[in-house]
């Protein structure tokens, strides 16, 4: 039998207040900070109702961790580090190849 997860608590283990339905929340959208109204809350996600200029009442989904500031920054920084490392390796290989050509 498939059981659903329990409804998220209004307070987390540390005693900090969680969000409630109908509250206004600020979040990042397209590099800008926007404000929306919480319509649904799930254990890891939140549904926010936002009024965009050409699309009033649009529903946007965000992870709770992202709204609390614990979200994708870690992933992005790891991705950047990986890209930088690969770039440095490519540069190093090119320099080695050029050095071999000059010696010949």
MMTF fields as JSON, N, C-alpha, C and O atoms, coordinates in Angstrom:
{
  "mmtfVersion": "1.0.0",
  "mmtfProducer": "UNKNOWN",
  "numBonds": 415,
  "numAtoms": 416,
  "numGroups": 104,
  "numChains": 1,
  "numModels": 1,
  "chainsPerModel": [1],
  "groupsPerChain": [104],
  "chainIdList": ["A"],
  "bondAtomList": [4, 2, 8, 6, 12, 10, 16, 14, 20, 18, 24, 22, 28, 26, 32, 30, 36, 34, 40, 38, 44, 42, 48, 46, 52, 50, 56, 54, 60, 58, 64, 62, 68, 66, 72, 70, 76, 74, 80, 78, 84, 82, 88, 86, 92, 90, 96, 94, 100, 98, 104, 102, 108, 106, 112, 110, 116, 114, 120, 118, 124, 122, 128, 126, 132, 130, 136, 134, 140, 138, 144, 142, 148, 146, 152, 150, 156, 154, 160, 158, 164, 162, 168, 166, 172, 170, 176, 174, 180, 178, 184, 182, 188, 186, 192, 190, 196, 194, 200, 198, 204, 202, 208, 206, 212, 210, 216, 214, 220, 218, 224, 222, 228, 226, 232, 230, 236, 234, 240, 238, 244, 242, 248, 246, 252, 250, 256, 254, 260, 258, 264, 262, 268, 266, 272, 270, 276, 274, 280, 278, 284, 282, 288, 286, 292, 290, 296, 294, 300, 298, 304, 302, 308, 306, 312, 310, 316, 314, 320, 318, 324, 322, 328, 326, 332, 330, 336, 334, 340, 338, 344, 342, 348, 346, 352, 350, 356, 354, 360, 358, 364, 362, 368, 366, 372, 370, 376, 374, 380, 378, 384, 382, 388, 386, 392, 390, 396, 394, 400, 398, 404, 402, 408, 406, 412, 410],
  "bondOrderList": [1, 1, 1, 1, 1, 1, 1, 1, 1, 1, 1, 1, 1, 1, 1, 1, 1, 1, 1, 1, 1, 1, 1, 1, 1, 1, 1, 1, 1, 1, 1, 1, 1, 1, 1, 1, 1, 1, 1, 1, 1, 1, 1, 1, 1, 1, 1, 1, 1, 1, 1, 1, 1, 1, 1, 1, 1, 1, 1, 1, 1, 1, 1, 1, 1, 1, 1, 1, 1, 1, 1, 1, 1, 1, 1, 1, 1, 1, 1, 1, 1, 1, 1, 1, 1, 1, 1, 1, 1, 1, 1, 1, 1, 1, 1, 1, 1, 1, 1, 1, 1, 1, 1],
  "groupList": [{"groupName": "UNK", "atomNameList": ["N", "CA", "C", "O"], "elementList": ["N", "C", "C", "O"], "formalChargeList": [0, 0, 0, 0], "bondAtomList": [1, 0, 2, 1, 3, 2], "bondOrderList": [1, 1, 2], "singleLetterCode": "X", "chemCompType": "L-PEPTIDE LINKING"}],
  "groupTypeList": [0, 0, 0, 0, 0, 0, 0, 0, 0, 0, 0, 0, 0, 0, 0, 0, 0, 0, 0, 0, 0, 0, 0, 0, 0, 0, 0, 0, 0, 0, 0, 0, 0, 0, 0, 0, 0, 0, 0, 0, 0, 0, 0, 0, 0, 0, 0, 0, 0, 0, 0, 0, 0, 0, 0, 0, 0, 0, 0, 0, 0, 0, 0, 0, 0, 0, 0, 0, 0, 0, 0, 0, 0, 0, 0, 0, 0, 0, 0, 0, 0, 0, 0, 0, 0, 0, 0, 0, 0, 0, 0, 0, 0, 0, 0, 0, 0, 0, 0, 0, 0, 0, 0, 0],
  "groupIdList": [1, 2, 3, 4, 5, 6, 7, 8, 9, 10, 11, 12, 13, 14, 15, 16, 17, 18, 19, 20, 21, 22, 23, 24, 25, 26, 27, 28, 29, 30, 31, 32, 33, 34, 35, 36, 37, 38, 39, 40, 41, 42, 43, 44, 45, 46, 47, 48, 49, 50, 51, 52, 53, 54, 55, 56, 57, 58, 59, 60, 61, 62, 63, 64, 65, 66, 67, 68, 69, 70, 71, 72, 73, 74, 75, 76, 77, 78, 79, 80, 81, 82, 83, 84, 85, 86, 87, 88, 89, 90, 91, 92, 93, 94, 95, 96, 97, 98, 99, 100, 101, 102, 103, 104],
  "secStructList": [7, 7, 7, 7, 7, 7, 7, 7, 7, 1, 5, 7, 6, 6, 7, 7, 5, 7, 7, 7, 6, 6, 7, 3, 3, 3, 3, 3, 3, 6, 6, 3, 3, 3, 3, 3, 3, 3, 3, 3, 3, 7, 1, 1, 3, 3, 3, 3, 3, 3, 3, 3, 6, 6, 3, 3, 3, 3, 3, 3, 3, 3, 3, 2, 2, 2, 2, 6, 6, 7, 1, 6, 2, 2, 2, 2, 2, 2, 2, 2, 2, 2, 2, 2, 2, 2, 2, 2, 2, 2, 2, 2, 2, 2, 2, 2, 2, 2, 2, 2, 2, 2, 2, 7],
  "xCoordList": [0.828, 0.0, 0.887, 1.859, 0.54, 1.321, 0.775, -0.38, 1.573, 1.121, 1.736, 2.892, 0.963, 1.456, 2.261, 2.056, 3.17, 3.956, 3.065, 2.073, 3.413, 2.625, 2.73, 3.68, 1.742, 1.721, 2.877, 3.131, 3.588, 4.733, 4.309, 3.22, 5.173, 4.882, 5.05, 5.801, 4.334, 4.458, 5.738, 6.171, 6.346, 7.636, 8.58, 8.174, 9.832, 10.796, 11.399, 11.007, 12.342, 12.934, 13.615, 13.679, 14.114, 14.835, 13.886, 14.33, 12.6, 11.633, 11.396, 10.653, 12.024, 11.821, 10.45, 9.998, 9.8, 8.468, 8.553, 9.365, 7.717, 7.628, 6.548, 5.84, 6.426, 5.435, 4.044, 3.907, 3.018, 1.628, 0.983, 1.499, -0.131, -0.875, -1.417, -1.944, -1.281, -1.749, -0.667, -0.884, 0.486, 1.604, 2.26, 2.22, 2.861, 3.628, 5.082, 5.655, 5.675, 7.071, 7.819, 7.261, 9.074, 9.934, 10.804, 11.29, 11.008, 11.817, 12.487, 12.093, 13.501, 14.246, 13.542, 13.148, 13.387, 12.816, 13.488, 13.328, 14.23, 14.897, 15.899, 16.055, 16.58, 17.581, 17.0, 17.746, 15.684, 15.033, 14.324, 13.984, 14.107, 13.366, 11.898, 11.544, 11.035, 9.599, 8.88, 9.46, 7.624, 6.828, 5.601, 4.95, 5.29, 4.134, 3.415, 3.936, 2.198, 1.389, 1.424, 1.214, 1.687, 1.754, 0.351, -0.576, 0.192, -1.107, -1.135, -2.155, -0.032, 0.054, 1.423, 2.417, 1.469, 2.739, 2.843, 1.926, 3.965, 4.266, 5.569, 6.232, 5.956, 7.164, 8.417, 9.23, 8.592, 9.81, 9.548, 10.485, 8.294, 7.986, 6.878, 6.073, 6.859, 5.852, 5.314, 6.077, 4.002, 3.37, 3.039, 2.351, 3.541, 3.343, 2.532, 2.776, 1.573, 0.767, 1.364, 1.474, 1.752, 2.458, 1.716, 1.184, 1.678, 1.065, 2.156, 2.834, 2.317, 3.245, 2.491, 1.264, 3.203, 2.528, 1.549, 0.428, 1.964, 1.096, 0.461, -0.208, 0.658, 0.139, -0.225, 0.484, -1.323, -1.704, -2.18, -2.861, -1.816, -2.265, -1.478, -1.962, -0.275, 0.549, 1.044, 1.416, 1.044, 1.53, 2.977, 3.284, 3.86, 5.28, 5.623, 5.203, 6.391, 6.782, 8.235, 9.095, 8.513, 9.878, 10.122, 9.196, 11.385, 11.753, 11.871, 12.318, 11.471, 11.531, 12.972, 13.246, 13.887, 15.303, 15.81, 16.619, 15.338, 15.75, 15.264, 15.992, 14.047, 13.493, 14.177, 14.261, 14.66, 15.339, 16.81, 17.514, 17.283, 18.669, 19.638, 20.846, 19.148, 20.029, 20.094, 20.706, 19.481, 19.244, 20.381, 21.429, 20.186, 21.048, 22.428, 23.23, 22.736, 24.051, 25.16, 26.193, 24.947, 25.955, 26.165, 27.303, 25.069, 25.171, 25.899, 26.786, 25.51, 26.117, 27.611, 28.401, 28.0, 29.419, 30.209, 31.334, 29.635, 30.315, 30.458, 31.496, 29.402, 29.439, 30.527, 31.283, 30.603, 31.613, 33.015, 33.902, 33.214, 34.528, 34.917, 36.063, 33.964, 34.225, 34.589, 35.521, 33.844, 34.137, 35.525, 36.286, 35.851, 37.162, 38.289, 39.308, 38.103, 39.113, 39.322, 40.459, 38.226, 38.315, 38.997, 39.799, 38.678, 39.279, 40.785, 41.553, 41.212, 42.638, 43.369, 44.493, 42.724, 43.338, 43.509, 44.541, 42.495, 42.59, 43.735, 44.508, 43.843, 44.913, 46.276, 47.197, 46.4, 47.66, 48.056, 49.218, 47.077, 47.361, 47.802, 48.726, 47.136, 47.501, 48.934, 49.692, 49.298, 50.656, 51.688, 52.759, 51.368, 52.282, 52.459, 53.569, 51.36, 51.436, 52.269, 53.071, 52.086, 52.867, 54.341, 55.198, 54.642, 56.027, 56.689, 57.866, 55.972, 56.506, 56.767, 57.761, 55.869, 56.03, 57.266, 57.984, 57.515, 58.654, 59.96, 60.921, 60.02, 61.227, 61.587, 62.767, 60.599, 60.855, 61.347, 61.614],
  "yCoordList": [-1.168, 0.0, 1.252, 1.34, 2.188, 3.409, 4.482, 4.884, 4.948, 5.977, 7.316, 7.393, 8.352, 9.695, 10.196, 9.779, 11.089, 11.702, 12.632, 13.153, 12.833, 13.7, 15.151, 15.536, 15.933, 17.352, 18.03, 17.723, 18.95, 19.596, 20.377, 20.948, 20.39, 21.1, 22.597, 23.043, 23.358, 24.806, 25.29, 26.419, 24.432, 24.759, 23.602, 22.442, 23.908, 22.833, 22.429, 22.95, 21.509, 20.971, 22.042, 21.91, 23.085, 24.134, 25.15, 26.051, 25.014, 25.947, 27.166, 28.068, 27.206, 28.337, 28.21, 27.108, 29.345, 29.338, 29.033, 29.618, 28.123, 27.808, 28.673, 29.4, 28.594, 29.393, 28.774, 27.568, 29.604, 29.172, 29.546, 30.395, 28.925, 29.259, 30.679, 31.048, 31.47, 32.849, 33.86, 35.062, 33.404, 34.304, 34.815, 34.161, 35.983, 36.521, 36.111, 36.236, 35.616, 35.162, 35.85, 36.075, 36.184, 36.714, 35.586, 34.77, 35.535, 34.487, 35.03, 36.069, 34.319, 34.726, 34.204, 33.039, 35.073, 34.665, 35.481, 36.7, 34.822, 35.51, 36.545, 37.581, 36.293, 37.222, 38.368, 39.188, 38.435, 39.494, 38.881, 37.698, 39.682, 39.211, 39.549, 40.711, 38.526, 38.72, 38.303, 37.66, 38.676, 38.334, 37.555, 37.909, 36.489, 35.668, 35.246, 35.393, 34.714, 34.249, 32.73, 32.09, 32.148, 30.694, 30.123, 30.519, 29.171, 28.544, 27.098, 26.639, 26.369, 24.975, 24.744, 25.329, 23.884, 23.53, 22.011, 21.327, 21.498, 20.075, 19.913, 20.909, 18.675, 18.502, 19.171, 19.673, 19.191, 19.784, 20.915, 21.608, 21.12, 22.145, 23.073, 22.729, 24.269, 25.281, 25.813, 26.049, 26.001, 26.576, 28.026, 28.314, 28.943, 30.375, 30.964, 30.65, 31.812, 32.492, 33.88, 34.668, 34.171, 35.417, 36.16, 35.537, 37.482, 38.299, 38.882, 39.837, 38.297, 38.822, 39.823, 39.761, 40.752, 41.778, 41.213, 41.707, 40.191, 39.639, 38.317, 37.68, 37.898, 36.603, 36.659, 36.092, 37.337, 37.429, 36.078, 35.325, 35.787, 34.554, 33.319, 32.205, 33.485, 32.335, 31.612, 32.246, 30.273, 29.456, 29.061, 28.519, 29.337, 29.013, 28.039, 28.229, 26.987, 25.985, 26.214, 26.377, 26.229, 26.383, 25.367, 24.958, 24.964, 24.078, 24.915, 26.061, 24.339, 25.054, 25.419, 26.525, 24.491, 24.754, 25.951, 26.736, 26.089, 27.201, 28.531, 29.524, 28.549, 29.772, 30.141, 31.318, 29.145, 29.398, 29.722, 30.012, 29.677, 30.033, 28.881, 29.105, 27.647, 26.49, 25.729, 24.663, 26.253, 25.521, 25.323, 24.792, 25.743, 25.349, 25.974, 25.643, 26.869, 27.504, 26.464, 26.607, 25.425, 24.377, 23.669, 23.427, 23.334, 22.646, 23.516, 23.049, 24.787, 25.683, 25.842, 25.848, 25.97, 26.155, 24.896, 24.993, 23.72, 22.477, 22.387, 21.966, 22.79, 22.763, 23.698, 23.339, 24.896, 25.865, 25.341, 25.484, 24.729, 24.171, 23.094, 23.032, 22.255, 21.17, 21.734, 21.255, 22.759, 23.396, 24.021, 23.858, 24.738, 25.385, 24.359, 24.573, 23.255, 22.204, 21.624, 21.424, 21.356, 20.818, 21.822, 21.441, 23.1, 24.147, 24.214, 24.318, 24.155, 24.19, 22.988, 23.117, 21.814, 20.615, 20.757, 20.367, 21.319, 21.529, 22.476, 22.222, 23.566, 24.545, 23.889, 24.107, 23.098, 22.424, 21.472, 21.433, 20.697, 19.766, 20.508, 20.076, 21.63, 22.413, 22.934, 22.895, 23.421, 23.936, 22.824, 23.045, 21.636, 20.498, 20.123, 19.822, 20.14, 19.812, 20.849, 20.494, 22.122, 23.176, 23.029, 23.23, 22.684, 22.484, 21.347, 21.45, 20.273, 19.136, 19.526, 19.102, 20.338, 20.762, 21.644, 21.536, 22.506, 23.417, 22.634, 22.982, 21.588, 20.786, 20.042, 19.827, 19.654, 18.887, 19.76, 19.287],
  "zCoordList": [0.0, 0.0, 0.0, 0.75, -0.834, -0.982, -0.046, -0.185, 0.896, 1.832, 1.472, 1.055, 1.636, 1.365, 2.55, 3.69, 2.255, 3.326, 4.138, 3.629, 5.373, 6.237, 5.771, 5.091, 6.15, 5.807, 6.527, 7.692, 5.865, 6.513, 7.754, 7.804, 8.731, 9.974, 9.762, 8.894, 10.577, 10.487, 11.149, 10.921, 11.974, 12.58, 12.311, 12.366, 12.02, 11.818, 13.161, 14.205, 13.132, 14.361, 15.212, 16.434, 14.59, 15.317, 15.948, 16.659, 15.699, 16.262, 15.392, 15.778, 14.213, 13.313, 12.655, 12.342, 12.451, 11.858, 10.364, 9.648, 9.907, 8.484, 7.853, 8.55, 6.542, 5.835, 5.936, 6.142, 5.791, 5.799, 4.475, 3.748, 4.163, 2.952, 3.1, 4.15, 2.032, 2.036, 2.371, 2.218, 2.822, 3.141, 1.87, 0.827, 1.97, 0.844, 1.011, 2.093, -0.08, -0.07, -1.195, -2.269, -0.959, -2.019, -2.524, -1.741, -3.855, -4.467, -5.717, -6.246, -6.182, -7.379, -8.627, -8.686, -9.621, -10.898, -11.989, -12.044, -12.849, -13.951, -13.484, -14.129, -12.383, -11.879, -11.072, -10.537, -10.978, -10.211, -9.012, -9.017, -8.003, -6.839, -7.026, -7.225, -6.963, -7.147, -5.871, -4.996, -5.781, -4.611, -5.057, -6.04, -4.325, -4.642, -3.375, -2.269, -3.553, -2.432, -2.409, -3.439, -1.249, -1.106, -1.278, -0.572, -2.237, -2.463, -1.992, -1.478, -2.159, -1.709, -1.087, -1.518, -0.066, 0.566, 0.614, 1.068, 0.142, 0.207, 0.983, 1.272, 1.329, 2.152, 1.605, 2.381, 0.282, -0.271, -1.257, -1.653, -1.665, -2.666, -2.199, -1.333, -2.802, -2.502, -3.823, -4.76, -3.897, -5.072, -4.75, -3.771, -5.589, -5.369, -6.516, -7.681, -6.185, -7.195, -7.401, -6.462, -8.656, -8.963, -10.069, -10.988, -9.984, -11.032, -11.916, -11.537, -13.105, -14.094, -14.967, -15.043, -15.631, -16.435, -17.475, -17.598, -18.217, -19.259, -18.854, -19.669, -17.622, -17.179, -15.69, -14.859, -15.352, -13.936, -13.391, -14.085, -12.154, -11.51, -11.873, -11.677, -12.399, -12.781, -11.53, -10.542, -11.582, -10.475, -10.757, -11.819, -9.801, -9.914, -8.792, -7.65, -9.12, -8.127, -7.734, -8.6, -6.436, -5.935, -4.828, -4.128, -4.679, -3.579, -2.311, -2.353, -1.19, 0.09, 0.424, 0.89, 0.186, 0.473, -0.328, 0.168, -1.557, -2.416, -1.832, -1.855, -1.315, -0.737, 0.573, 0.923, 1.29, 2.56, 2.365, 3.332, 1.125, 0.84, 0.933, 1.017, 0.92, 1.017, -0.303, -0.365, -1.349, -2.575, -3.54, -3.173, -4.77, -5.872, -5.892, -6.765, -4.957, -4.946, -4.879, -5.533, -4.092, -3.935, -5.267, -5.67, -5.954, -7.242, -8.259, -8.973, -8.314, -9.287, -9.036, -9.98, -7.779, -7.487, -7.842, -8.333, -7.6, -7.97, -9.481, -9.991, -10.198, -11.656, -12.176, -13.079, -11.603, -12.027, -11.771, -12.612, -10.596, -10.272, -11.275, -11.719, -11.626, -12.568, -13.945, -14.592, -14.388, -15.679, -15.68, -16.634, -14.604, -14.502, -14.54, -15.196, -13.841, -13.809, -15.209, -15.636, -15.924, -17.282, -18.209, -19.061, -18.04, -18.867, -18.641, -19.597, -17.375, -17.053, -17.648, -18.133, -17.609, -18.186, -19.697, -20.244, -20.376, -21.832, -22.164, -23.087, -21.413, -21.643, -21.441, -22.228, -20.4, -20.09, -21.221, -21.624, -21.736, -22.838, -24.097, -24.786, -24.395, -25.588, -25.478, -26.448, -24.291, -24.086, -24.244, -24.808, -23.748, -23.886, -25.355, -25.792, -26.119, -27.544, -28.291, -29.154, -27.966, -28.615, -28.278, -29.139, -27.041, -26.613, -27.376, -27.723, -27.645, -28.399, -29.853, -30.443, -30.433, -31.825, -31.981, -32.976, -31.018, -31.072, -30.991, -31.677, -30.172, -30.005, -31.286, -31.565, -32.056, -33.288, -34.365, -35.469]
}
